[in-house]
Amino acid sequence: MSHRNRHSFTIYHSTFTIIIAALLTIQLVVQATPPPAPLSPAPPPNLANIHPINPKIGVHTRLTDEPDPQKIVQNMQMVRAMGASWVVEYFPWSYIQPTDANHYDWQHADEVVNAAAASNLTLIARMDGVPAWARPEHPDPQMWRYLGAAHYDQFASFVAAFIARYHDRVHYFVIWNEQNTAAEWGERPPDPAAYAALMHVVYPAAKVADPSATILLGGLAPNLEPAGSAVAMDDLTYLDAYYKAGGGAYFDALAAHVYALSVPPAPPSDPSASDKLNFARVEQLRTVMVANGDAAKQIYITEGGWNDNPRYTYAVRPAQRIAYTIAAYQLALNWPWCAAVNLWAFSLPQPSYTYMDNYTFVAPDLLPKPIYLEVQKYALGR
């Protein structure tokens, strides 16, 4: 070996020795270092200090398929911490009585109701969804919103049992959902008279369970479908037809859905008109109620809002969504007949990877979005 080669070998050997020693030192340090302690859940917010400046602020949560009881609690705490006083949640009949008319599974409903009560939120419970045993005419599982007249009594019994169980914590109950669409009426043409017949059975049973309960007519899907459409019936036409079918005596208040479904989507200040699908369309529903002698009844907005997904047809920019949302809550203060504004939707249990994710106020891991923080500033007067 030449002198030059011996010199290179010496440098290489020394460098290799240093690297090995360093690796051994790192290994010893790693072995001696205890693993980090698991992260503790974030402490709950101090809900006693929440004093919203607008008592009508609410959201529609979507905890129906949330399996984690702690996340249910955290959702409700965060709703209240945002400055909301109201919350809407869905309680499917098919989840609570999945097997037959004699057995109930109340566990998940208990968790949601108790979490809302503990967070000082006024809960509006929506009820629909038919278990397989109550729709033998249609064994297809996709027909889970098909309720035949032969089973109205069984649904009424479920509603009465729900109200009786939670009479001390829940006082508002929505019967069915978007029944003016074929998709929500068991893939049948919308039928105001059939829905009036359902309410004729459900309403008295609900009042026996709790005479002070407020029974809400199911929120109608805003649309401008022409007469005879197989997809849906115009919500204003449907509501008037429901009255004409004799249903006016069988509800205490109206649930309303008010989405901005125009291109571009209109702000809350856009004037109401019967041919517009905007936030102020709720005033048109109010007009129908007044015309049918129901001026004394309140309206509760149980769905609505704006979407900021750039690929959605009815999307707005994120900053617009924030501004429109806050303006909608503020506008409702001018409507004495509107008791609450519950916008869709606070969170989803899992990402949908569609435009639906862009209606939420928080991410699936409950990380607040900018809209959450800005609504919180408004609601708490910051």
C-alpha positions in Angstrom: 0.0 0.0 0.0 1.4 3.4 -0.9 1.8 6.2 1.5 -1.0 8.0 -0.1 -3.3 5.0 0.1 -2.4 4.4 3.8 -3.2 8.1 4.6 -6.7 7.8 2.9 -7.4 4.6 4.7 -6.5 6.2 8.1 -8.9 9.1 7.4 -11.7 6.7 6.3 -11.2 4.5 9.3 -11.2 7.4 11.8 -14.4 8.8 10.2 -16.1 5.5 10.3 -15.2 5.0 14.0 -16.6 8.4 14.8 -19.9 7.7 13.0 -20.3 4.3 14.8 -19.6 6.0 18.2 -22.1 8.7 17.5 -24.8 6.1 16.5 -24.2 4.1 19.6 -24.5 7.3 21.7 -27.8 8.2 20.0 -29.1 4.7 20.6 -28.2 4.9 24.3 -29.9 8.3 24.7 -33.0 7.1 22.9 -33.2 4.0 25.1 -32.7 6.0 28.2 -35.3 8.6 27.3 -38.8 7.6 28.5 -41.6 7.8 25.9 -43.7 10.9 25.9 -46.8 10.9 28.0 -50.0 10.5 25.9 -51.8 13.8 25.1 -54.6 14.7 27.4 -57.9 15.8 25.9 -58.3 19.5 25.7 -60.0 20.9 28.9 -63.6 21.7 28.4 -64.4 25.4 27.8 -65.9 27.4 30.6 -69.5 27.4 29.4 -70.7 29.4 32.4 -69.1 32.5 30.8 -70.9 32.2 27.5 -73.3 35.0 27.0 -74.4 35.3 23.4 -75.6 38.7 22.1 -78.0 37.0 19.7 -80.2 34.3 21.3 -81.3 32.9 17.9 -77.9 31.5 16.9 -77.9 27.8 16.3 -76.5 25.0 14.2 -77.6 21.6 12.9 -75.2 19.0 14.3 -74.7 15.6 12.6 -74.0 13.3 15.5 -76.3 10.5 14.3 -73.4 8.3 13.2 -70.8 9.6 15.7 -69.7 6.5 17.7 -67.4 8.3 20.2 -69.3 9.6 23.3 -66.4 12.0 24.0 -66.7 13.6 20.6 -70.4 14.0 21.1 -69.7 15.9 24.3 -66.9 17.9 22.6 -69.2 18.8 19.7 -71.9 20.2 22.0 -69.3 22.1 24.1 -67.8 23.7 21.1 -71.3 24.6 19.7 -72.0 26.4 22.9 -68.5 27.9 23.1 -69.1 29.4 19.6 -72.0 31.3 21.1 -74.9 29.2 19.9 -78.0 28.7 22.0 -79.8 26.2 19.8 -78.9 22.9 18.2 -80.8 20.5 15.9 -80.0 16.8 15.8 -81.5 13.8 14.0 -82.8 10.8 15.9 -83.8 8.1 13.3 -86.6 5.8 14.3 -84.7 3.0 12.5 -81.8 3.4 14.9 -83.8 3.4 18.2 -86.2 0.6 17.3 -84.2 -1.5 14.8 -85.8 -4.9 15.5 -89.4 -4.5 16.4 -92.0 -2.3 18.1 -91.3 -3.6 21.6 -87.6 -2.9 22.0 -85.7 0.4 22.2 -82.0 1.2 22.0 -81.7 4.6 23.8 -77.9 4.6 24.4 -76.8 6.9 21.6 -79.8 9.2 21.9 -79.2 9.5 25.7 -75.6 10.5 25.0 -76.6 13.2 22.6 -79.5 14.6 24.7 -77.4 14.6 27.8 -74.5 16.3 26.1 -76.7 19.1 24.8 -78.3 19.6 28.2 -75.0 19.7 29.9 -73.8 22.4 27.5 -76.9 24.5 28.1 -78.1 24.1 24.5 -81.8 24.0 23.6 -82.2 20.9 21.5 -84.6 20.4 18.6 -85.0 16.7 17.8 -85.8 15.6 14.3 -87.5 12.2 13.9 -88.1 10.1 10.8 -86.5 7.1 9.1 -88.4 3.8 9.0 -87.1 0.5 10.3 -87.5 -2.5 8.1 -90.1 -4.2 10.3 -92.4 -1.1 9.8 -92.2 -1.1 6.0 -92.9 -4.7 5.0 -94.4 -3.5 1.7 -90.9 -2.4 0.7 -88.2 -4.8 2.0 -85.6 -2.8 0.0 -83.3 -1.2 2.5 -83.0 1.9 0.3 -86.7 2.6 1.1 -86.0 3.5 4.7 -88.1 6.7 4.3 -91.1 4.9 3.1 -93.9 5.0 5.8 -97.2 3.5 4.8 -100.5 4.6 6.4 -100.8 1.2 8.0 -97.8 2.0 10.2 -98.6 5.6 11.2 -99.7 4.4 14.6 -96.3 2.7 15.2 -94.4 5.8 14.3 -96.7 7.8 16.6 -95.9 5.4 19.4 -92.2 5.9 18.8 -92.5 9.7 18.9 -94.6 9.5 22.1 -92.0 7.2 23.7 -89.2 9.6 22.7 -91.0 12.6 24.0 -91.9 10.9 27.3 -88.3 9.8 27.9 -86.8 13.2 27.3 -89.6 15.5 28.4 -87.4 17.2 31.0 -84.6 18.0 28.5 -86.1 18.3 25.0 -89.2 20.4 24.2 -89.0 20.8 20.4 -89.7 17.9 18.0 -89.6 17.9 14.2 -91.8 15.3 12.5 -90.3 14.1 9.2 -87.9 15.9 6.9 -88.3 17.4 3.4 -91.5 15.5 2.8 -92.1 17.6 -0.3 -89.4 15.6 -2.1 -89.7 12.1 -3.5 -86.4 11.1 -2.0 -87.6 11.9 1.5 -91.1 10.5 1.0 -90.1 6.9 0.2 -89.5 7.5 -3.5 -93.2 8.4 -3.9 -94.7 11.6 -5.3 -95.0 14.2 -2.6 -98.4 14.0 -1.0 -99.5 16.9 1.3 -102.7 15.1 2.2 -100.9 11.9 3.2 -98.5 13.9 5.4 -101.5 15.7 7.0 -103.0 12.3 7.8 -99.7 11.3 9.4 -99.6 14.4 11.5 -103.3 13.8 12.5 -102.1 10.5 14.1 -98.7 11.7 15.5 -99.7 15.1 17.0 -102.3 13.8 19.6 -99.9 11.0 20.7 -97.1 13.5 21.2 -99.4 15.8 23.2 -100.4 13.0 25.5 -96.7 12.3 26.2 -96.1 15.9 27.0 -98.8 18.5 26.6 -96.2 21.3 26.6 -94.1 19.9 23.8 -93.7 22.0 20.7 -94.4 19.9 17.6 -92.8 21.2 14.4 -93.9 20.5 10.9 -91.1 18.9 9.0 -88.8 21.3 7.2 -89.6 21.6 3.5 -86.9 21.5 0.8 -86.8 24.9 -1.0 -87.4 24.3 -4.7 -89.2 25.7 -7.8 -90.3 22.5 -9.3 -93.3 22.8 -11.7 -96.6 21.2 -10.9 -96.6 17.5 -11.6 -92.9 17.0 -11.1 -91.9 13.5 -10.0 -88.9 14.9 -8.0 -90.4 17.5 -5.7 -93.2 19.9 -5.0 -92.6 23.6 -4.6 -92.4 24.2 -0.9 -94.8 27.1 -0.9 -97.4 25.1 -2.9 -96.9 22.1 -0.6 -97.4 24.1 2.6 -100.6 25.6 1.3 -101.9 22.2 0.1 -101.1 20.8 3.6 -103.4 23.4 5.1 -106.0 22.7 2.6 -105.9 19.0 3.6 -106.8 20.0 7.1 -103.4 19.7 8.7 -103.2 23.2 10.3 -104.5 21.9 13.7 -101.7 19.3 14.0 -98.5 21.3 14.5 -97.4 24.1 16.8 -94.6 25.6 14.8 -92.9 25.3 11.4 -89.4 24.0 10.7 -87.9 25.7 7.6 -84.9 25.0 5.3 -83.5 28.1 3.7 -80.5 27.6 1.4 -79.2 30.2 -1.2 -79.7 28.1 -4.4 -79.0 30.7 -7.1 -76.0 31.5 -9.3 -74.4 33.4 -7.7 -75.8 32.6 -4.3 -77.6 35.6 -2.9 -76.7 37.3 0.5 -79.3 37.3 3.3 -80.3 40.8 2.4 -81.6 39.7 -1.0 -85.4 40.4 -1.0 -87.8 37.6 -0.7 -89.9 36.5 -3.6 -91.9 33.4 -4.5 -89.6 32.7 -7.5 -86.3 33.0 -5.5 -84.4 30.4 -3.5 -82.6 32.5 -1.0 -82.4 32.9 2.7 -85.3 35.4 2.8 -87.6 32.7 1.3 -88.6 31.9 4.9 -90.7 35.1 4.6 -92.7 33.5 1.8 -93.4 30.5 4.1 -94.5 32.9 6.8 -96.9 34.5 4.2 -98.5 31.1 3.6 -99.0 30.6 7.3 -100.5 34.0 7.8 -102.9 33.5 4.9 -104.1 30.2 6.5 -104.7 31.8 9.9 -101.5 30.8 11.6 -99.8 34.1 12.2 -99.3 33.2 15.9 -97.1 30.2 15.1 -93.3 30.6 15.2 -90.8 29.4 12.5 -87.6 27.6 13.5 -85.0 27.5 10.7 -83.5 24.0 11.1 -81.3 23.9 8.0 -79.7 26.5 5.8 -76.5 28.3 5.0 -73.8 28.8 2.4 -71.1 26.6 1.0 -67.5 27.6 0.0 -66.4 24.7 -2.0 -64.9 26.2 -5.2 -66.3 23.3 -7.4 -69.9 23.5 -6.1 -72.4 25.2 -8.3 -73.9 27.2 -5.5 -70.6 28.2 -3.8 -69.4 31.5 -2.4 -65.9 32.5 -1.4 -64.9 31.7 2.2 -65.0 35.3 3.2 -68.4 35.7 1.7 -69.7 32.6 3.6 -68.5 34.1 6.8 -70.1 37.5 6.1 -73.4 36.0 4.9 -73.6 33.6 7.9 -73.2 36.4 10.4 -75.6 38.6 8.5 -78.2 35.8 8.5 -78.0 35.4 12.2 -78.3 39.2 12.6 -81.2 39.5 10.2 -83.3 37.0 12.2 -83.3 39.5 15.1 -85.7 41.6 12.9 -88.1 38.7 12.5 -90.2 38.3 15.7 -91.9 35.2 14.3 -88.5 33.4 13.8 -87.4 31.8 17.0 -84.0 30.3 16.0 -81.6 30.0 13.0 -79.9 26.6 12.9 -77.5 26.4 10.0 -76.2 23.3 8.3 -73.9 21.8 9.6 -71.6 22.1 12.6 -69.5 19.0 11.8 -69.5 15.6 10.1 -68.3 12.4 11.8 -66.2 11.6 8.8 -65.1 13.6 5.8 -67.4 13.1 2.8 -64.8 14.3 0.3 -67.5 16.2 -1.5 -68.9 19.7 -1.4 -70.8 18.7 1.8 -67.6 19.1 3.8 -67.7 22.8 3.0 -70.9 23.4 4.9 -69.2 22.6 8.2 -68.0 24.9 10.9 -65.3 22.6 12.2 -63.2 19.8 10.7 -63.9 16.1 11.5 -61.1 16.3 14.2 -63.0 19.3 15.6 -60.4 21.8 14.5 -62.3 25.2 14.2 -62.5 26.6 10.8 -62.3 30.4 10.3 -66.1 30.6 10.1 -66.3 29.1 13.6 -63.9 31.7 15.0 -65.6 34.6 13.2 -69.1 33.6 14.3 -67.8 33.2 17.8 -66.4 36.8 17.8 -69.8 38.0 16.6 -71.9 35.9 19.0 -69.8 36.9 22.0 -69.5 40.6 21.0 -65.8 40.6 20.7 
